[in-house]
Amino acid sequence: ALVDGEDVSSEVIVEDEVDETTIGSYVVKYKYVNKDGFSNSTTRTVYVCNPSVTTNIEGTYKTIAGTYRDNRKGTQTPYAGFTVKIKKICPGFFSIDDMLGQYYNEYVGYGPKYDYAYDFSADANWSLNPDNSIDMVSGGYIGAWGDYAGPLSNASYDPATETISFVITYANMDFYVVMQRQ
């Protein structure tokens, strides 16, 4: 850390710990207080990766048959044909641009009307495991409604068909998402 060209690294307080032996994501806060009592802080997300995960699921996917919303009252609403993008953060960790497979943005039509404020993407990060199962690391927050989707279940990647499938719960409904790499 530098202040006016002077190295002040020894004076920076690290407020969070990273367990280098436990795979996951960690938000670390760094704080610096100068001689006049003024402080500054910043955060950084640190990922501890599993070196055995070499599969890369980054890409553009399209929801396919088998994607539907179940309202838990006997109605299933299919909604295939929508684009979802996954980006690689680091080996084994990925972000997804809409964890509901574009249900609200594209199928319902909220996206263009409300500047895509209804996607479940804020900090929507996944970890891919050696067995190709997928865990939600963080996210699922939808700013427009101020709440979260989750939990994520039965999530996996099939390398033979380049298909990702999962179930995520939101507002007492279950979203069954099946998407194939394009």
N, C-alpha and C positions, 0 to 999 in steps of 0.2 A: 504494500500500500504506500502510495506516495502523496505527500502534501507539499505543494510548492517545490517539487523536486526532491524533497527530503524523504528518506525511507522511514516510515512509521509502522512497519509491519509488526514489530514487537509490541506495539501499543493497541493493536486491534484485538477486540474481544470476540471470540467465536462462541456464540450463544447456544449452538446446537451441536450434537455429535453425529458422526456417521459411523455406523457399524460396518466395517469393511468385510466382515464375515457373513453378513446377512444381505441377501439379494433384495433390492427394493429401491425406492426413490426417497430421498431425504431433502428437506428444505433446511438450509443452513443460513442463519442470520449472523452477519458480521457487523460490529458496532465500533465506532471510533469516536472518542471524546477528546477535543483539542485542549490546549492549556487554558483557554478562556471559558471552558465549560460547554462549548457548542458541540453537538453530536451529529453524527451522520451514520446511517446504516444502509445496508443493502442485503439482499437475499440471493441465494443461488440454489438451484436444484442440482443435487448430486445423485447420480445413478450408480449403484453397485450392480454390475452385470454378471450373468452366469456365462463363463467362457464356453460352455458346451452348447449354447444356443447360437447356431450359425444361420438358421433359416431367416430369410428376410421377407416379411409379409407386406412391405411397403408397396403401394400402387393404387390404381384406380379400380374400384369394384362397382358392380351393379347388383342391386337386389334382384333376386330371382324367385321363381315359384317356391312357395313354402314360407315366404315372408308375409306375416300378417299380424294384426293387432287383435288380441282377445280381450273383450271387455269384462270377462268373468260373469257375464249375464246371458251367455248363450250365443253371442254374436262374434263372429270372426270376420275381420275386414282385411282382405288381401291387398297388398300394395307393392308389386314388383316393378322393376324397371327404372329405379332411381340410382343416381351416382353417389358413391361414398368414397372419400379419399383417406388413405392411411399413409402416414409419414413415419419414417424411421427416426427415432431420437438418438439411439445408440444400440449396440447389439442386444437384441432381446426386448427392447422397449420401443413402443410405437404410440403415436397419437392418432385419433380418429376424428373426422370432422363432424360426424353426427351419429351418435350411438343408437338412435332410433331408426336408422336407415332412411332418413329424410321423410319420415311420416308427416311431421307437422310442416316442415318447410316446403316440400314438394307435393306430397299427396293431398294434404289439406289446403295447401296454397298460402300458408302464412309467410313463407320465405320472401318472395318478391314484394308482398304487400307491407311487410314489417322489417325490411332490410335484414332478413335472415337472423332475427333476434330469437327465433324459436328452435335453434339447433342445440343439441346436447353435446357441446364440444369444449366448453371451457375446462381446460386441464384434463381432458378426457384421455388418459394415458393407460395403456395396457402393457402387460408383460407376457411374453411368449415363453412357455416352459419347454424343456427338452422333449416332452411327450406331445408337443403341439397343442396342449391345452392353453387357454388364455385366461389371465386374471386381470381384473380392473385394479389399477394402481391408484388412480385418483380420477376425479372428475364426474361428469354426468350432470353438471350444473346447467340450468337454463335460466339465464338472466331475466328473460321476459316474465317468467313466473316466479323467479326467486326460490327455486327448489331443485332437488336432485332426483335423478333416475337411479335406480339400483335396487337390489343387487344384480350383478351380472351372473348368469348361471349357464351351465352346459356350453361354455364357450370353447371353441376349438378351430384349428386350421387343418384342412386336409390338403397336403401338398400334391397328391395325385390329381385332384380336380381344381386346385387353387381356389378352394371355397372356404369361407369363414362362416360359421353359424353360431348363434348364441340366443339366449333369452334374457331380456332385461325388463324390469318392472318399473312402471311409472303410473302414478295416479290410480292405483288399484287396477291397473290393466297390465297385461303381459304382451310384450312385443317380441315376436319370434322373427329374427332377422337371419336370412341366408343370403350371402352375397358372393359373387364369383369375380375373380380378377379379370379385367378386360385387356 
